[in-house]
Amino acid sequence: MKQLAGAVAAVLVLAGSGALQAQEAGPGVGDKAPAVVVHDLSGKPVDLGQFLGRRPVFLEFWATWCESCKALLPRVQASQAAYGNTVEFIGINVTVNQTPDAVRAYLEQHRLRLHPLYDDEGTSIRAYQVPATSYVVIADRTGRIVYTGMGASQKFDDALRQVSQP
């Protein structure tokens, strides 16, 4: 587990410098979104399959220390206000230098109302081959990925509008 955390941390440092622009591997647009089991902040398992393939899903892989995540926060909140009735918003904390209590405090401080998950085993990070924090994946109601992106200035509004249509 420490090796995974170290590898993720190295990638996240690169992402913070703006060196990464697009995901080279892993599930992409048109692929089925992996329905893996990730823990919640209490340590209980949550199967992403209970959401994927049933309704549209917005996943953000994030951390409290991630500057791109903080910059993206107002857009995520606005999107959730606009599409929260039709799209499930899930924030998957990558757990590098994080604790469940720190994540809870951050969510409360920033009034984030997404479904928080805590990937302490790296399950979703591996399944989605997450290149950096602030990585967003949007899946339609069939569970197919329609958007992937990362960084502070993502343009996911069109994808959310598309998946929220009946």
MIKOL-333606 format. One record per residue (C-alpha): residue in one letter; z, x negated, y. Coordinates in pm, whole numbers, padded with zeros to 5 digits, always signed. Each point is the difference from the previous one (the first is absolute). Example, Ala and Ser with C-alpha at 12.3 -4.5 7.8 and 13.67 -1.06 7.14 Angstrom:
2
a+00780-01230-00450
s-00066-00137+00344
***
This chain:
166
m+00000+00000+00000
k+00078-00286+00239
q-00350-00141-00061
l-00155+00334+00093
a+00212+00023+00314
g-00104-00353+00096
a-00368+00076-00054
v+00023+00322+00200
a+00187-00179+00279
a-00273-00266+00020
v-00270+00266+00029
l+00203+00190+00258
v+00033-00311+00216
l-00378-00036-00001
a-00041+00366+00090
g+00234-00034+00293
s-00230-00265+00143
g-00297+00237-00015
a-00174-00223-00257
l-00064+00286-00242
q-00245+00269+00100
a-00099+00179-00320
q+00115+00032-00355
e-00210-00204-00241
a+00132+00143-00329
g+00194+00288-00143
p-00078+00368+00019
g-00238+00086+00281
v-00174+00298+00151
g-00127+00228-00275
d+00246-00128-00261
k+00281+00206-00147
a+00330-00080+00171
p+00249-00151-00248
a+00274+00249-00090
v+00286-00242-00059
v+00376+00051-00004
v+00194-00148+00294
h+00369+00035+00084
d+00133+00196+00294
l+00273-00138+00227
s+00265+00117-00248
g-00162-00182-00291
k-00140+00315-00163
p-00354-00021-00141
v-00272+00192+00183
d-00336+00052-00169
l-00284-00014+00255
g-00190+00219-00247
q+00205+00296+00121
f-00196-00028+00328
l-00329-00172-00085
g-00264+00239-00127
r+00196+00298+00130
r-00020-00042+00376
p-00124-00265+00245
v+00226-00305+00025
f+00052-00257+00277
l+00167-00318-00134
e+00119-00278+00227
f+00137-00325-00142
w+00242-00124+00264
a+00315-00194+00090
t+00252+00031+00282
w-00087-00350+00127
c-00378+00059+00001
e-00138-00018+00356
s-00327+00171-00097
c+00200+00281-00161
k+00201+00046+00321
a-00318+00009+00207
l-00156+00253-00240
l+00311+00219+00000
p-00099+00233+00290
r-00337+00072-00165
v+00165+00070-00336
q+00250+00235+00169
a-00278+00181+00192
s-00206+00032-00318
q+00296+00137-00188
a+00061+00254+00277
a-00365+00107-00017
y-00055-00007-00379
g+00349+00008-00154
n-00044+00356-00126
t-00302-00091-00211
v+00039-00374-00069
e+00295-00167-00177
f+00113-00303+00205
i+00166-00269-00213
g+00137-00329+00129
i+00038-00266-00269
n+00233-00276+00112
v-00103-00334-00150
t+00367-00110-00021
v-00055-00363+00109
n+00313-00086+00199
q+00094+00370+00000
t+00287+00211-00128
p+00006+00375-00056
d+00263+00032+00274
a-00216-00192+00251
v-00298+00221-00087
r+00208+00317+00043
a+00125-00120+00339
y-00354-00085+00114
l-00134+00339-00109
e+00281+00177+00185
q-00034-00213+00314
h-00376+00061+00021
r+00022+00362-00116
l-00249-00056-00280
r-00027+00310-00216
l-00217-00139-00277
h+00097-00011-00366
p+00164-00346-00028
l-00038-00211-00314
y+00146-00343-00074
d-00222-00213-00224
d+00272-00233-00127
e-00196-00073-00317
g-00337-00061+00169
t-00166+00272-00210
s-00210+00156+00276
i-00063-00335+00169
r-00164-00124-00322
a-00183+00326-00075
y-00150+00020+00349
q-00032-00379+00035
v+00155+00031+00344
p-00134-00276+00223
a+00257+00039+00280
t+00249+00232+00162
s-00146+00273+00219
y-00243+00064-00286
v-00103+00368-00007
v-00166+00190-00284
i-00110+00361+00038
a-00092+00205-00306
d-00161+00344-00004
r+00132+00296-00195
t-00182-00119-00316
g+00181-00335+00017
r-00307-00200+00110
i+00049-00261+00269
v-00190+00082+00320
y+00150-00268+00228
t+00164-00341-00017
g+00094-00215+00295
m+00264-00223+00150
g+00121-00121+00332
a+00125+00152+00321
s-00324+00164+00117
q-00120+00195-00301
k-00235+00293+00040
f+00108+00247-00268
d-00028+00322+00204
d-00343+00094-00141
a+00123-00052-00357
l+00308+00217+00062
r-00211+00271+00159
q-00237-00011-00300
v+00271+00022-00269
s+00197+00269+00180
q-00294+00244-00014
p+00028+00266-00274
***
